[in-house]
Structure formats: C-alpha cells, structure tokens
C-alpha cells in the first residue's frame, strides 16, 4: 500500500505529518484543511500531539472518515469512531485489502 505524506506548518512551529494510505484520502484531507491554520499541542510523551483545525480535533476527523487507524492507547471515543468507520466501510476500510487486521 502506497503511503502519501502530508505536511503542514502548524502554530508554534510544530509540523503535522500524517501518513495517509490512499491517495484519494490525502486529497480529501488537503481540501478539508484548505488554508486554515492547524494548531498542535503536545499530548503526552515523545512525538504525540493533539491537533485541531478551527474547533475540530483532527484525530476525530481522520478516524470518523476512515482516514487512519486508532492506536492501542486512544480514548474510548476515538476507538468508537474507528469502529464506526470500519463497520460502515468508509475510507481505508472500504476496500478489500489488508486493512482489516
């Protein structure tokens, strides 16, 4: 599966890097962001950040639209969004590839 990287300069010189597994999803995500500012705050240790555009948490947006997978340490709300995207087969879950592991 080819990964497309999106980078966007965010507030306070943080850079948001997302690996989006489907080119169409990357295009949709670029359209969604447009020229709006992405603001990221550290969320835990290491390289974890919570990023927002306007009043939207980008984790919620990406998971709801099937643009990524929830990690093991996500909140129950984010896990539910991931499961909803899987069950409705949107985004990366719409194909028949190796996404359903």
C-alpha positions as CSV (number, residue, x, y, z in Angstrom):
1,X,0.0,0.0,0.0
2,X,1.5,3.3,-1.0
3,X,1.7,6.0,1.7
4,X,1.2,9.6,0.9
5,X,2.7,12.1,3.4
6,X,1.0,15.4,4.1
7,X,3.0,18.0,5.9
8,X,1.6,21.3,7.1
9,X,3.3,24.0,9.1
10,X,1.3,24.5,12.3
11,X,1.1,27.0,15.0
12,X,4.2,27.3,17.2
13,X,6.4,25.8,14.5
14,X,5.1,22.3,15.0
15,X,4.8,20.3,11.8
16,X,1.8,17.9,11.3
17,X,2.8,14.8,9.4
18,X,0.2,12.3,8.6
19,X,0.7,9.1,6.7
20,X,-2.4,8.6,4.6
21,X,-2.7,5.2,2.9
22,X,-4.9,6.1,0.0
23,X,-4.2,9.0,-2.4
24,X,-7.9,10.0,-2.6
25,X,-8.0,10.4,1.2
26,X,-4.9,12.6,1.1
27,X,-6.5,14.8,-1.5
28,X,-9.7,15.0,0.6
29,X,-7.7,15.8,3.7
30,X,-5.8,18.6,1.9
31,X,-9.2,20.0,0.7
32,X,-10.6,19.8,4.3
33,X,-7.6,21.7,5.7
34,X,-7.5,24.3,2.9
35,X,-5.6,27.3,4.1
36,X,-6.9,27.0,7.7
37,X,-4.3,27.0,10.4
38,X,-3.5,23.7,12.1
39,X,-2.7,24.1,15.9
40,X,-0.9,21.3,17.7
41,X,-0.3,20.9,21.4
42,X,1.9,18.2,23.0
43,X,-0.2,15.3,24.2
44,X,1.9,13.0,26.4
45,X,5.5,12.0,25.9
46,X,7.5,11.6,22.8
47,X,6.1,12.7,19.4
48,X,2.4,12.7,20.3
49,X,0.4,15.8,19.6
50,X,-3.2,16.8,19.7
51,X,-4.0,18.8,16.5
52,X,-7.0,21.0,15.8
53,X,-8.4,23.0,12.9
54,X,-10.9,25.6,14.0
55,X,-12.9,23.7,16.7
56,X,-12.3,20.2,15.2
57,X,-9.9,17.6,16.7
58,X,-8.1,16.2,13.7
59,X,-8.0,12.7,15.3
60,X,-11.7,12.6,15.3
61,X,-12.0,13.9,11.8
62,X,-9.5,11.3,10.4
63,X,-10.9,8.4,12.3
64,X,-14.6,9.2,11.5
65,X,-13.8,9.4,7.8
66,X,-11.7,6.2,7.8
67,X,-8.5,8.0,7.1
68,X,-6.5,6.1,9.6
69,X,-6.4,3.5,12.4
70,X,-6.8,4.1,16.1
71,X,-3.7,3.2,18.2
72,X,-4.0,1.0,21.2
73,X,-3.8,3.9,23.7
74,X,-6.7,6.1,22.3
75,X,-9.7,7.2,24.3
76,X,-12.9,5.2,24.1
77,X,-14.5,7.9,22.0
78,X,-11.7,7.7,19.4
79,X,-11.9,3.9,19.5
80,X,-15.7,4.1,18.8
81,X,-15.1,6.4,15.8
82,X,-12.6,3.9,14.4
83,X,-15.0,1.0,14.9
84,X,-17.8,3.1,13.3
85,X,-15.6,3.8,10.2
86,X,-14.8,0.1,10.0
87,X,-18.4,-1.1,10.3
88,X,-19.6,1.4,7.7
89,X,-16.6,0.6,5.5
90,X,-15.5,4.2,4.7
91,X,-12.1,5.4,3.8
92,X,-9.3,2.8,4.2
93,X,-12.0,0.3,5.4
94,X,-13.9,0.5,2.1
95,X,-11.6,-1.8,0.1
96,X,-10.9,-5.5,0.5
97,X,-7.2,-5.1,1.2
98,X,-5.1,-5.8,4.3
99,X,-6.7,-3.0,6.4
100,X,-8.9,-5.3,8.5
101,X,-6.2,-6.9,10.6
